[in-house]
Amino acid sequence: MKSFLAVLTVVATIVVIWYLACIPMNIKGVLDAAERAEEQVMPATAKERRNASALGLVAKNTFAINRVWSVERPRLPAPHQVAQELWKTTVQKKITSKRSLIYHGQVTLSATLLGFVIGTGLGILLAVGIVHSKVMDMSVMPWAIVSQTIPIIALAPMIIVVLYSIGVQGIIPKAIISAYLSFFPVVVGMVKGLRSPDAMQLDLLKTYSASTSQGFWKLRLPSSMPYLFASLKIGIAASLVGAIVGELPTGAVAGLGARLLAGSYYGQTVQIWSALFAAAILAALLVALLGFIERNVLQRMGMSA
């Protein structure tokens, strides 16, 4: 109960700060709109203009405060505007509709999962090689670290152009970008996990004349499971980011990245924020699913999650 109240307090604080931030962000546009409307209905005589100006000052400020949370194209949309857009584009739209965030989320999710599988498989294989080979440890690991210093926003267009030039289109370029972001956490976590058994455990296996493969399957791999799942949670979120980034340079018409692009083109900030929240919710669901799998796997192995 205390943890729930703590989370609720943090969320309420963020929402209040968000509403307050809307005032300085949106007030200028609201006041400009109010002035244009006032000029259109301004009385003809000077006396009438003075009276209208004196009486209308308070009304203008009140109008601005009331309108600052309901601007059609705000600089910063209010929380209820984002929530309404999410409801409208998820519940009130058919899944097959091009305006449905569920439809766009499915497109991004497919590239995310494919890239995650590729990145996880590559990361595990590299980790196994690094742990069992001093040469790979000295050569591959530094390159894996250096690869993450390249900004993905600069690398993604290069990958897409190269793949397009050889006829590879569709989901594959996005999946490769997702795999690029997700493999590194898996490599680091898996290497740490495979090296987690202490010297006494390794010496005990040698005492029983266990082979390298037996040591891997019976000791190193089970010991690495907590580390692996921790890195998978990071990797799945990174994979989702990679899929979205991969949709941006292609001018995609489907996917959460496409919704971000469309909102940017037409100045629909509410659409942009709703797509961002949809991506965050999707990432949270994927991490929660991995957490559920982790608890079940570790319990069956006699470990605590």
C-alpha positions as CSV (number, residue, x, y, z in Angstrom):
1,M,0.0,0.0,0.0
2,K,2.8,2.4,0.9
3,S,4.6,1.7,-2.4
4,F,1.3,2.3,-4.3
5,L,0.8,5.7,-2.5
6,A,4.4,6.6,-3.3
7,V,4.0,5.9,-7.0
8,L,0.6,7.7,-7.0
9,T,2.3,10.8,-5.3
10,V,5.0,10.9,-7.9
11,V,2.6,10.6,-10.8
12,A,0.3,13.3,-9.3
13,T,3.3,15.6,-8.9
14,I,4.4,15.1,-12.5
15,V,0.9,15.8,-13.8
16,V,0.6,19.0,-11.8
17,I,4.0,20.2,-13.0
18,W,3.0,19.3,-16.5
19,Y,-0.2,21.4,-16.3
20,L,1.7,24.3,-14.9
21,A,4.3,24.1,-17.7
22,C,1.5,24.4,-20.2
23,I,0.9,28.0,-19.1
24,P,4.2,29.6,-20.2
25,M,4.5,27.3,-23.2
26,N,1.0,28.0,-24.7
27,I,0.1,31.4,-23.3
28,K,1.6,33.5,-26.2
29,G,-0.4,31.7,-28.8
30,V,-3.6,32.0,-26.9
31,L,-3.1,35.8,-26.3
32,D,-2.3,36.3,-30.0
33,A,-5.5,34.5,-30.9
34,A,-7.5,36.6,-28.4
35,E,-6.0,39.9,-29.8
36,R,-6.9,38.9,-33.4
37,A,-10.5,38.1,-32.3
38,E,-10.7,41.4,-30.3
39,E,-9.6,43.4,-33.4
40,Q,-12.3,41.9,-35.5
41,V,-15.1,43.0,-33.1
42,M,-13.5,46.3,-31.8
43,P,-16.0,49.2,-31.5
44,A,-15.7,52.1,-33.9
45,T,-15.4,55.2,-31.7
46,A,-12.4,56.0,-29.5
47,K,-14.5,56.1,-26.3
48,E,-16.0,52.7,-27.0
49,R,-12.5,51.3,-27.7
50,R,-11.2,52.6,-24.3
51,N,-14.2,51.2,-22.4
52,A,-13.9,47.9,-24.3
53,S,-10.1,47.7,-23.6
54,A,-10.6,48.4,-19.8
55,L,-13.4,45.9,-19.5
56,G,-11.8,43.3,-21.8
57,L,-8.4,43.1,-20.1
58,V,-9.5,40.9,-17.3
59,A,-11.7,38.9,-19.7
60,K,-8.7,38.4,-22.0
61,N,-6.5,37.1,-19.2
62,T,-9.3,34.8,-17.9
63,F,-9.8,33.5,-21.5
64,A,-6.1,32.9,-21.9
65,I,-5.9,30.8,-18.7
66,N,-8.9,28.8,-19.6
67,R,-7.7,28.2,-23.2
68,V,-4.1,27.4,-22.4
69,W,-5.0,23.8,-21.6
70,S,-7.2,23.3,-24.7
71,V,-5.3,24.8,-27.6
72,E,-5.8,22.9,-30.8
73,R,-2.1,22.9,-31.8
74,P,-0.3,23.6,-28.5
75,R,3.5,23.8,-28.0
76,L,3.0,21.6,-25.0
77,P,-0.3,19.6,-24.9
78,A,-2.0,19.1,-21.6
79,P,-2.2,15.6,-20.0
80,H,-5.9,15.3,-20.7
81,Q,-5.4,16.2,-24.4
82,V,-2.8,13.4,-24.7
83,A,-5.1,11.0,-22.8
84,Q,-8.1,11.9,-25.1
85,E,-5.9,11.4,-28.2
86,L,-4.7,8.0,-26.9
87,W,-8.3,6.9,-26.2
88,K,-9.5,8.1,-29.6
89,T,-6.7,6.4,-31.5
90,T,-6.8,3.1,-29.6
91,V,-10.3,2.4,-28.4
92,Q,-12.4,4.4,-30.8
93,K,-10.6,3.4,-34.0
94,K,-10.6,0.0,-35.7
95,I,-7.3,-1.9,-35.4
96,T,-7.1,-1.9,-39.2
97,S,-7.5,1.9,-39.5
98,K,-4.4,3.9,-40.5
99,R,-5.3,6.3,-37.7
100,S,-5.2,3.6,-35.0
101,L,-2.2,3.6,-32.8
102,I,-2.7,-0.1,-32.3
103,Y,-2.2,-0.7,-36.0
104,H,0.9,1.4,-36.0
105,G,2.1,-0.2,-32.8
106,Q,1.8,-3.7,-34.5
107,V,4.0,-2.5,-37.3
108,T,6.7,-1.2,-35.0
109,L,6.4,-4.2,-32.7
110,S,7.1,-6.7,-35.5
111,A,10.4,-5.0,-36.4
112,T,11.2,-4.7,-32.7
113,L,10.7,-8.4,-31.9
114,L,12.6,-9.5,-35.0
115,G,15.5,-7.2,-34.2
116,F,15.4,-8.3,-30.6
117,V,15.7,-11.9,-31.5
118,I,18.6,-11.2,-33.9
119,G,20.4,-9.0,-31.4
120,T,19.8,-11.4,-28.5
121,G,21.1,-14.4,-30.5
122,L,24.1,-12.5,-31.7
123,G,24.8,-11.1,-28.2
124,I,24.7,-14.6,-26.5
125,L,26.9,-16.1,-29.2
126,L,29.5,-13.3,-28.8
127,A,29.4,-13.6,-25.0
128,V,30.0,-17.3,-25.1
129,G,32.9,-16.8,-27.4
130,I,34.4,-13.9,-25.3
131,V,34.2,-16.0,-22.1
132,H,35.8,-19.1,-23.7
133,S,38.4,-17.4,-26.0
134,K,41.0,-15.0,-24.8
135,V,41.5,-13.8,-28.4
136,M,37.8,-12.9,-28.8
137,D,37.9,-11.2,-25.4
138,M,40.8,-9.0,-26.5
139,S,39.5,-8.3,-30.0
140,V,35.7,-8.5,-30.2
141,M,34.8,-6.8,-26.9
142,P,36.6,-3.5,-27.6
143,W,34.9,-3.3,-31.0
144,A,31.5,-4.0,-29.4
145,I,32.0,-1.1,-27.0
146,V,33.2,1.2,-29.8
147,S,30.2,0.4,-31.9
148,Q,27.9,1.9,-29.3
149,T,29.6,5.3,-29.5
150,I,28.2,5.9,-33.0
151,P,24.9,7.9,-32.8
152,I,22.1,5.7,-34.1
153,I,20.4,8.7,-35.7
154,A,23.5,9.0,-38.0
155,L,24.0,5.3,-38.6
156,A,20.4,4.4,-39.4
157,P,20.2,6.3,-42.7
158,M,23.5,4.7,-43.8
159,I,22.2,1.2,-43.0
160,I,18.9,1.8,-44.8
161,V,20.6,3.3,-47.9
162,V,23.0,0.4,-48.2
163,L,20.3,-2.2,-47.8
164,Y,18.0,-0.5,-50.2
165,S,20.8,-0.5,-52.8
166,I,21.0,-4.3,-52.7
167,G,17.2,-4.7,-52.7
168,V,16.6,-5.3,-49.0
169,Q,13.5,-3.4,-47.9
170,G,10.6,-3.6,-45.6
171,I,11.0,-4.9,-42.0
172,I,14.6,-6.1,-42.4
173,P,16.4,-2.7,-42.3
174,K,14.4,-1.7,-39.2
175,A,15.1,-5.0,-37.5
176,I,18.9,-4.7,-38.2
177,I,18.9,-1.3,-36.5
178,S,17.0,-2.7,-33.6
179,A,19.4,-5.6,-33.4
180,Y,22.3,-3.1,-33.4
181,L,21.0,-1.4,-30.3
182,S,19.9,-4.5,-28.4
183,F,22.9,-6.8,-28.8
184,F,25.3,-4.8,-26.7
185,P,23.4,-5.0,-23.4
186,V,23.0,-8.7,-24.0
187,V,26.7,-9.1,-24.6
188,V,27.7,-7.2,-21.5
189,G,25.1,-8.9,-19.2
190,M,25.8,-12.4,-20.6
191,V,29.6,-12.0,-20.2
192,K,29.1,-10.9,-16.6
193,G,26.8,-13.7,-15.9
194,L,28.9,-16.4,-17.5
195,R,31.9,-15.2,-15.4
196,S,29.8,-15.0,-12.2
197,P,30.7,-18.5,-10.8
198,D,33.5,-18.1,-8.3
199,A,36.8,-20.0,-8.3
200,M,35.7,-22.6,-5.8
201,Q,32.8,-23.7,-8.0
202,L,35.0,-23.9,-11.0
203,D,37.6,-25.9,-9.1
204,L,34.9,-28.3,-7.9
205,L,34.0,-29.0,-11.5
206,K,37.6,-29.7,-12.3
207,T,37.8,-32.0,-9.4
208,Y,35.0,-34.1,-10.9
209,S,36.7,-34.0,-14.2
210,A,33.9,-32.0,-15.9
211,S,34.5,-31.0,-19.5
212,T,34.2,-27.4,-20.7
213,S,30.8,-28.0,-22.2
214,Q,29.6,-29.6,-18.9
215,G,30.8,-26.7,-17.0
216,F,29.0,-24.4,-19.4
217,W,25.6,-26.1,-19.3
218,K,25.6,-27.1,-15.6
219,L,27.3,-24.0,-14.0
220,R,28.0,-21.0,-16.2
221,L,24.7,-20.9,-18.1
222,P,22.4,-21.3,-15.0
223,S,24.4,-18.8,-13.1
224,S,24.0,-16.3,-16.0
225,M,20.2,-16.3,-16.1
226,P,19.6,-13.4,-13.7
227,Y,22.2,-11.3,-15.6
228,L,20.7,-12.4,-19.0
229,F,17.1,-11.3,-18.1
230,A,18.3,-8.0,-16.7
231,S,20.1,-7.3,-20.0
232,L,17.1,-8.5,-22.0
233,K,14.9,-5.9,-20.3
234,I,17.3,-3.2,-21.4
235,G,17.7,-4.8,-24.8
236,I,14.0,-4.9,-25.6
237,A,13.5,-1.2,-24.8
238,A,16.6,-0.4,-26.9
239,S,15.2,-2.6,-29.7
240,L,11.9,-0.6,-29.7
241,V,13.9,2.7,-30.0
242,G,15.8,1.2,-32.9
243,A,12.6,0.2,-34.7
244,I,11.2,3.7,-34.3
245,V,14.4,5.4,-35.4
246,G,14.6,3.0,-38.4
247,E,11.2,4.3,-39.5
248,L,12.2,8.0,-39.5
249,P,14.7,8.2,-42.5
250,T,12.4,6.0,-44.8
251,G,9.4,8.3,-44.6
252,A,7.4,5.3,-43.5
253,V,3.6,5.4,-43.7
254,A,3.0,2.9,-40.9
255,G,4.5,2.5,-37.5
256,L,4.9,4.7,-34.4
257,G,7.8,6.5,-36.1
258,A,5.5,7.3,-39.0
259,R,3.0,8.8,-36.6
260,L,5.8,11.0,-35.1
261,L,6.8,12.1,-38.6
262,A,3.3,12.9,-39.6
263,G,2.7,14.9,-36.5
264,S,5.9,16.8,-37.1
265,Y,5.1,17.6,-40.7
266,Y,1.6,19.0,-39.8
267,G,2.4,20.6,-36.5
268,Q,0.2,18.1,-34.6
269,T,1.9,18.1,-31.2
270,V,-0.9,16.1,-29.6
271,Q,-0.4,13.4,-32.1
272,I,3.4,13.4,-31.5
273,W,2.9,13.1,-27.7
274,S,0.3,10.4,-28.0
275,A,2.7,8.3,-30.2
276,L,5.5,8.8,-27.7
277,F,3.2,7.6,-24.9
278,A,2.1,4.7,-27.0
279,A,5.8,3.7,-27.5
280,A,6.4,4.1,-23.7
281,I,3.4,1.9,-22.9
282,L,4.5,-0.7,-25.5
283,A,8.0,-0.8,-24.0
284,A,6.5,-1.2,-20.5
285,L,4.4,-4.1,-21.6
286,L,7.4,-5.8,-23.2
287,V,9.5,-5.4,-20.1
288,A,6.7,-6.6,-17.9
289,L,6.3,-9.7,-20.1
290,L,10.0,-10.4,-19.8
291,G,9.7,-10.0,-16.0
292,F,6.9,-12.5,-15.9
293,I,9.0,-15.0,-18.0
294,E,12.0,-14.3,-15.7
295,R,10.1,-15.1,-12.5
296,N,8.8,-18.4,-13.9
297,V,12.2,-19.5,-15.4
298,L,14.1,-18.7,-12.2
299,Q,11.6,-20.3,-10.0
300,R,11.8,-23.5,-12.0
301,M,15.6,-23.3,-11.6
302,G,15.3,-22.9,-7.9
303,M,16.4,-19.2,-7.9
304,S,14.6,-16.1,-6.7
305,A,13.8,-13.4,-9.2
